[in-house]
């Protein structure tokens, strides 16, 4: 054998690796098979669920198609909600009456399917997202059925369905602008609140990142607190209106507190601070009692506390009270507001150990600075209703009250 020739193994075959040949997709055949199960069982969803469980259909491959059959009775054309060719059944969610009694069995049926085939939750999300993004392609009563189904799905805690799957697809500008989203979400809220609390609804909105953005469901021309209140009041959702008003109030109060904190920390001119308070009160329609409470919080928050040095803390707090007494005096315009201020001082001194012994000095300082009237202090002493530390504070205030009563007798 020549040295240039390479040895070979006679009679051997060189094996080549076979490629995996995927079977072609056939969603039409899958859809027809599922439809036939519905038809064979005359829409009895318990029997349908049992037959689906025992079938050898490839749900992992055709999950989206399965939920199209559940919702619409058959396959839909790609990118639309229009029926595609193939068999259909009349027991779908879209074909039933727009009432919870008619739709609830379908929710329970889907829950059973998902327990046995939990991988299908992603397919349910896909189909719901697609349908919600295409609300304009459904009739009005069909949109209502989808809203009721969605509410019942959350009410029944349908396996793992995330709220963002529902809320985020709705925020398409064209859907919002036509008012379709507002109509859908109103039906959703009304149905969900039949058996659930407002707190439950808010929890869902929070998980869906919509708690603070409810006006995003409204057309841009109607995004106002007044429009919100009018719409949901007419829909009978008074609790939701009250919740939104409370949220708006909290935001306005927070904005005012932020502005005042900055001014008081910088020791701005009192006249300027007073104008800031008046501006926010007018703009946000803030009640006087909330303003008085907030003013005290902001003034005390600006005190530079010094650890365990009680005398220094007392001096700092009293200095702050003296500096901003004209501000408090401007807005404590009645005995009721003065009493509220006293309660506020009482609670703070009770909650903060380093201020516990400072209560009588603060009250005396506020009296000397004409913020608290004699009648207010006496009323609090004799008939005050806040129980926090009351016994201790009444005892500590006795010398001042005795002095006031003696002065009153002399007059």
C-alpha positions, 0 to 999 in steps of 0.5 A: 500500500502506498504511503500516500493512501489512507486506510479505509474500513471496507463495508461500513456505512457513515450514519447521518443525523436525522433532522427533527421533522415537525408535524404541520400545524392544523388548528382547524382540525383541533378546533373542529374536534373541540367543537364536536365535543361541545356538540356531542354533550349538548353544551353540558360543561361538566361533560365537556370538561370530562371529555376534554380531559380524556381526549388526546388533543394537543392542548399545549400546541393549540391552547389559543385555539381552544380558548377561541372556541370557548369564547366565540364557539369556533376559530377566529380569523388571525388578528380579528374576532371574525369567525374562521372557517370550520365547525362552530357550537352555540354554547360559547361565552359570546353566545350566552345571555349577558348575565352572571348566571349564564356566564358563571358556569363557563368561568367554573369550567375554565377553572377546572380545565386550568387545574388539570392543564395549568400551562393553558393560563398563558393561552388564556392571557393571550386570547383575553389580551387580543380580545380586549385590544379589539373591543371595537370589533364586538357588539355592545352586548358582547362587550358586556359579556366579556366584562362580566366574564372578566369580573367573575374570573377575578371574583372566582380567583381564576388560576393565576390570571394577572390583572395587568392582562386585563387593564393594560390592553384596554389603554389603547388610545382609540378604544379609550377615545371612543368610550368603549373602555369606560363602558367595559370597565363600568360593567366590570366594576359593577359585576365585581362589586356584587360579591366583593368589597371595594377594598378587593377591587382596589387591591386588583387595581393596585396589582394592575397598576391602575389604582392611581390612574383611573382617569386613564379609562376616560376619554381625554376630554372627560378626565376630571374629578367632576366627570368621574363623580358624575359617571360612576354616580349615575352607574350606582357606584357611589363607594368608588366615587367616595374612594376617588374623592378621598384619594384626590384629597390625600394627594392635594393634602400631600402637595400642600404639606410638601410646599409648606415643609419647604417654606417652613424649613427655609423660614420663609416670610410668614405672610408668604406662607399664609398665602400658600396655605390660602391658595391650596385651600381654595384650589383643593377645597380643603376643610379648615380642620385638616389644614390646622392639623397639617400646619401643626405637623409641618411646624413640629416636623421642622424642629431640630431634635437633639437625642436625649437632651430634654431641655434642648428639645423643649426649647427647640419646640417652644421656639418653633411654636413661638415663631409660627404662632401667627400662622396658626392664629390665622387659621384657628378662627373658631373654638372648634379649630382651637380644640382640634389643635389642642387634640393634635398637641395632645396626641403628639405629646402622647405618641412621642416620649420626649414630648410627654412632659412638654404638653402644659408648656406648649398649651401655655405658650399657645395661650400666651401667643393668642392661638388658644383661647381661655374657653378652649383650654377650659373646655378641653380640661373639663370635657375633652374626649380624646383618651390618649394620655388624657389623665396624665395631661389633665393632671399636668395642666391643673396649675394653668387651669387653676390660674385661668379660673382664678383670673376668671373669678377676679374679672 
